[in-house]
């Protein structure tokens, strides 16, 4: 049973989570009181989430500390990659539309801990609501724009966020071959995703289907050496991109490193097919990325053998 302290902590935590921060206090309280949701007490070393299992819920930590681990593809060792505390949350990525539905890491209590379990349907209901509101907003903008003359007026009707992302993409060498019209229509060939703290975006040896552009936040790229030690090889911030090497023609199609979000952040996903079209237009870019890829392979080999 939840105490008043539990309720106060949870309301504060939910308001800070992008999935729920648009809800009113009454709607948040309804989530807290739903019979499918509730507080769970976890003992030290008790497993809460297992890597690769299907996700049916997410969790918010109210007390204690948990550790996040992954299993290395080479040797199957379990490696700790993050520690979460009261106020942090985990498990939402497997519930979001477009995900595989499976956990990308294991989570176990490090100390005696209390976590609030939120059933999958409440996460999906809120995601669908946000999408519906976004669609409604876009529809209103589109109707309004029809009463404006010329391209300049239509551009003035776009949101500040859209304009900022368009400006970002236009300034990147990666997208130099795209026309202004293609850049302004980036919604048609990308997906925008929100990523929580410590969440994985890619894992070594996975098949690559997208490259990613950082809109907000910091992404750590790391490798595991023979002892299972984490070696951070790069940090990507706004305007940087990663994940392209597995998409290059002639590659084996597999990721050569791990990538995780340091804190909360936002990324653009560019499909492999569209990235290949960019390379076909920009042969100099293709040659440069191929050379970069060879250098990365040499560095990765040295780290993995160290």
Secondary structure, DSSP 8 states (H G I E B T S, - for coil): ---HHHHHHHHHHHHTSTTTTTS-HHHHHHHHH-TT-EEEEE-TT-EEE-TTSB--EEEEEEESEEEEEEE-TTT--EEEEEEEETT-EE--GGGSTTS-SB-SSEEEESSSEEEEEEEHHHHHHHHHHHHHHHHHHHHHHHHHHTTS-HHHHHHHTS-HHHHHHHHHHHT-GGGTTS-HHHHHTGGGTEEEEEE-TT-EEE-TT-B--EEEEEEES-EEEEEE-TT--EEEEEEE-TT-EE--GGGSTTS-SB--SEEEESSSEEEEEEEHHHHHHHHHH-HHHHHHHHHHHHHHHHHHHHHHH-
